[in-house]
Amino acid sequence: MAAPITQTPPLPADHPKSLDDDDHRLCSGINQCSLLEQHHPHPPSSSSDSSSSLLGSPSRGLNGEWRIERAWAHWKKLGQPKLIVAPMVDNSELPFRLLCRKYGAEAAYTPMLHSRIFSETEKYRSQEFTTCKEDRPLFVQFCANDPDILCQAAQVVEPYCDYVDINLGCPQRIAKRGNYGAFLMENLPLIKSLVQKLALNLNVPVSCKIRIFPKLQDTITYAQMLEDAGCSLLAVHGRTRDEKDGRKVRANWDAIKAVKGAVRIPVLANGNIRHMDDVHSCLEETGADGVLSAESLLENPALFAGFRTAEWVGSDESSEDGKLDQADLVVEYLKLCERYPVPWRMIRSHVHKMLGEWFRIHPHVREDLNAQSILTFEFLYDMVNRLRELGTTIPLYMKDTHSGGFLANGVATCTA
Ligand SMILES: Cc1cc2nc3c(=O)[nH]c(=O)nc-3n(C[C@H](O)[C@H](O)[C@H](O)COP(=O)(O)O)c2cc1C
């Protein structure tokens, strides 16, 4: 096996910062499926299937009606996924996506990739974007403020994904400094040019992930502009740019409903999806075509298979021990990381999120983890065993194990 990469080039100032103090080393040798260009010099595009005349060609020259039909044909070809892993920097990487897919996720976004760094730096490309054949349908998300650079980056990934997505929602200071994400909401002509450039030059459709404006009419006008510019799918995070803390501010599903009613392309709802009851209510209340979940999946990657943490069980007597817990999920995740290497900082972050409750009961185990400046799989597997030997049991629950939701969501069908 190749030696771990121990050095990476310094990151530009506007690069999203990593979540932990761990470095950018991959958790083991270079992952074969990360070096896409070397292994598939001319891979087929997923949507270049000539079986449908609606699919597989850039939107160039298509009138509005045809573009809408093409957007729906593509969405239907993908099986109209409803349960979707949201984009998360350093957190929606390949092994995590595969874990969520095993437990019911029907599609997933990559973390946001920086289009300029992606275009310029081979090491960034191979470390930050990895995929494999089970990792579909896939949205690859970029942040950008230059249409040509965005297009260059998008053309590298389009053979490996089903949508190229533009991040128009990042509210962080780093996005303000880099002039991307939600800060482009002040420059709608620039956003329009980003979408148009991709729609005219890619074989895969363009999607956008947006936040809402404080005024509903502004949000609607914005969404319609994106559709007219060639956006084929819109994910709406029902919070404004200033509503940064998702735990404190409830997402505005009414605004998502209004967007769904005002555009003709598929719309995904994002915000406040913590368990499957939320999924059903959100789809019903907004009329959206699917939902994205982020923070809750980090804690409970089996959410879309119907599992829920104790926090969301309440006094509901129909909930039962689901015979699965977060320690099981960590072990499954680690095995996927052994197979599909990612930087250790991502693994560290997931272990903390999934085992947060366990560490609250045994803080000394967390302290031991934090004291490791260099992680190994051996240490992490031992740590999980230690937690178990300490007698901790924090099950995930199923609301109604006889509903069939678990198996129907595909746990048994994943090959990853
Ligand atoms: C750790 C983390 C990283 C995130 N990174 C991204 C990102 O790369 N791109 C993006 O569009 N949104 C990103 N988000 C926002 C989520 O995709 C999502 O819009 C937000 O968390 C609201 O969904 P939730 O209520 O299910 O958490 C991130 C969120 C979290 C928690």
The ligand as a Gaussian input file, in Angstrom:
#p B3LYP/6-31G(d) Opt

LIG

0 1
 C      -20.865000      20.544000       9.178000
 C      -21.693000      21.239000       8.135000
 C      -21.124000      21.568000       6.922000
 C      -21.903000      22.183000       5.926000
 N      -21.347000      22.416000       4.707000
 C      -22.136000      22.842000       3.672000
 C      -21.656000      22.869000       2.348000
 O      -20.533000      22.461000       2.055000
 N      -22.494000      23.336000       1.378000
 C      -23.778000      23.737000       1.648000
 O      -24.505000      24.138000       0.736000
 N      -24.265000      23.686000       2.908000
 C      -23.484000      23.232000       3.901000
 N      -24.009000      23.092000       5.162000
 C      -25.428000      23.427000       5.380000
 C      -26.310000      22.183000       5.221000
 O      -26.186000      21.603000       3.934000
 C      -27.763000      22.517000       5.481000
 O      -28.184000      23.453000       4.534000
 C      -28.017000      23.102000       6.872000
 O      -27.261000      22.454000       7.861000
 C      -29.501000      23.005000       7.226000
 O      -29.921000      21.655000       7.249000
 P      -30.221000      20.907000       8.642000
 O      -31.280000      21.719000       9.340000
 O      -30.686000      19.536000       8.259000
 O      -28.922000      20.873000       9.410000
 C      -23.251000      22.497000       6.168000
 C      -23.819000      22.175000       7.416000
 C      -23.061000      21.542000       8.376000
 C      -23.698000      21.171000       9.683000

